[in-house]
Amino acid sequence: MSALTWAVAAVVTDRSGRVLLCRQSGGGRRWALPGGRLRRDESPAAAARREIRAETGWDVELIDLVGLYRLGDPTAPPPPPAGRCGALPDVLVHVFRARVADAPAGAPAGGCQLDWHPPDALPEALTPTTRAAIADALAGRSGVLCETTRGGDGPAGAAAPPGQRAGGELGTLR
């Protein structure tokens, strides 16, 4: 297991049910959920609101936690000694379900192309975590535990049955 980075994101919808996605200017140019890194001194919910506003300009109301999504490379070597470069870190993303206020609260940060997408017309180029989280959020799932891999097209392992929810437990392992 490589180093771990904690992150937050949200499946943000508007009144018509469209999903807000961000396409970063660098990298593979895939679409992703708005969000970012968790700071040491803040809760995942506070980080999600802060990161989404900074990235999109929208204030959001967090509805619930869809799940925890781990993005990693199971074949990655162990982390190198301090001060050395190594494999990309594993990322643990807290993904929330959210809705936007009536109008943007500010200007979005540069470097992100924002667009609203109907759930039945999502772009093909989605990150694996984004694809899994949107499917879970739109199916009404909560408390999902999911592992995805870099470069993969989706979750590692079998998908949870449609409509399966946490039911008081930590979640569904996907």
C-alpha positions in Angstrom: 0.0 0.0 0.0 1.3 3.4 -0.9 0.9 6.7 1.0 -2.7 7.8 1.6 -4.2 11.1 0.5 -7.6 12.1 2.0 -10.0 13.8 -0.4 -13.6 15.0 -0.7 -16.0 15.2 -3.6 -19.7 15.5 -4.3 -22.3 14.3 -6.8 -23.8 17.8 -7.2 -27.2 18.1 -8.9 -29.4 21.0 -9.9 -33.2 21.3 -9.8 -33.5 19.4 -13.1 -31.4 16.5 -11.9 -28.3 17.3 -14.0 -24.9 16.4 -12.5 -22.1 19.0 -12.2 -18.7 17.7 -13.5 -15.3 19.3 -13.8 -12.7 18.6 -16.5 -9.2 19.4 -15.3 -6.9 21.2 -17.8 -4.0 18.8 -17.2 -3.6 15.1 -17.1 -5.9 12.7 -19.0 -8.6 15.3 -19.5 -11.2 13.0 -17.9 -14.3 14.4 -16.2 -14.5 14.2 -12.4 -16.7 15.2 -9.5 -15.9 18.6 -8.0 -13.8 18.4 -4.8 -10.3 18.3 -3.6 -8.0 17.5 -0.7 -9.0 17.4 3.0 -7.0 19.7 5.2 -5.6 18.4 8.5 -7.8 20.7 10.6 -11.2 20.3 9.0 -14.0 17.7 8.7 -14.8 16.0 5.4 -18.1 17.9 5.2 -16.5 21.3 5.7 -13.7 20.4 3.2 -16.3 19.4 0.6 -18.2 22.7 0.9 -15.0 24.7 0.8 -13.4 22.8 -2.2 -16.6 22.7 -4.2 -17.2 26.5 -3.8 -13.5 27.2 -4.7 -13.6 24.9 -7.7 -17.1 25.7 -9.1 -18.2 29.0 -7.5 -21.4 27.3 -6.2 -22.4 26.9 -2.5 -23.8 23.5 -2.0 -26.1 21.8 0.6 -24.7 18.4 1.5 -27.5 15.9 1.8 -25.7 12.8 2.9 -22.6 10.7 2.5 -22.8 8.4 -0.6 -19.7 6.5 0.5 -15.9 6.2 0.8 -14.1 5.5 -2.4 -10.5 4.3 -2.4 -8.5 4.8 -5.6 -5.2 2.9 -5.6 -2.9 0.7 -7.5 -2.8 -2.8 -5.9 0.5 -3.5 -7.7 2.3 -0.4 -6.5 5.5 -1.0 -4.5 5.7 0.0 -0.9 6.3 3.7 -0.2 9.9 4.8 -0.6 12.0 6.2 2.2 11.3 9.8 3.3 12.4 12.4 0.8 12.3 10.0 -2.2 9.8 9.9 -5.0 7.6 6.9 -5.4 4.3 5.7 -6.8 1.2 7.9 -6.8 -0.5 7.8 -3.4 -3.7 5.9 -2.7 -6.6 8.3 -2.4 -9.5 7.9 0.0 -12.4 10.1 -1.2 -15.4 10.9 1.0 -18.2 11.4 -1.6 -21.3 13.3 -0.7 -24.6 13.8 -2.3 -25.3 17.6 -2.7 -27.5 20.1 -4.4 -26.7 23.7 -5.4 -28.1 27.0 -4.3 -30.1 29.0 -6.8 -27.1 30.9 -8.3 -23.4 30.7 -8.2 -21.9 32.4 -5.0 -18.7 33.4 -6.7 -16.3 32.8 -9.6 -14.9 29.4 -10.0 -11.1 28.8 -9.8 -9.3 28.5 -13.0 -8.1 25.2 -14.4 -11.5 23.5 -14.4 -14.0 23.3 -17.2 -17.4 23.0 -15.6 -20.5 21.5 -17.3 -23.9 20.1 -16.3 -24.7 16.7 -17.6 -28.1 14.8 -17.7 -27.6 11.5 -15.9 -28.5 9.6 -19.1 -25.9 11.5 -21.1 -22.7 11.5 -19.0 -19.4 11.8 -20.9 -17.5 8.6 -21.6 -14.3 10.0 -20.2 -15.0 9.8 -16.5 -12.6 8.9 -13.8 -13.2 5.4 -12.2 -14.2 7.0 -8.9 -16.6 9.4 -10.6 -18.3 6.7 -12.6 -18.8 4.5 -9.5 -19.9 7.4 -7.2 -22.4 8.8 -9.7 -24.0 5.3 -10.2 -24.3 4.9 -6.5 -25.7 8.4 -5.8 -28.3 8.2 -8.6 -29.3 4.7 -7.4 -30.0 6.2 -3.9 -27.2 4.2 -2.2 -25.5 5.5 1.0 -22.7 4.2 3.1 -20.9 2.5 0.1 -17.4 1.3 0.5 -15.7 1.1 -2.9 -12.3 0.4 -4.3 -11.3 1.6 -7.8 -8.0 1.3 -9.6 -6.1 3.8 -11.6 -6.5 3.4 -15.3 -9.5 1.1 -14.7 -12.9 1.6 -16.1 -14.8 1.0 -12.8 -14.8 -0.5 -9.4 -12.7 -3.4 -8.5 -14.8 -6.4 -7.7 -18.5 -7.0 -8.0 -21.0 -4.2 -7.8 -23.5 -4.0 -5.0 -27.1 -5.0 -5.8 -29.2 -2.1 -7.0 -30.8 -0.2 -4.2 -28.7 -1.7 -1.5 -28.1 0.8 1.4 -26.1 0.9 4.5 -29.0 0.1 6.9 -27.2 1.2 10.0 -23.9 -0.5 9.1 -20.8 1.2 7.7 -21.7 0.3 4.2 -21.7 -1.9 1.2 -18.3 -3.1 0.1 -18.1 -2.9 -3.7 
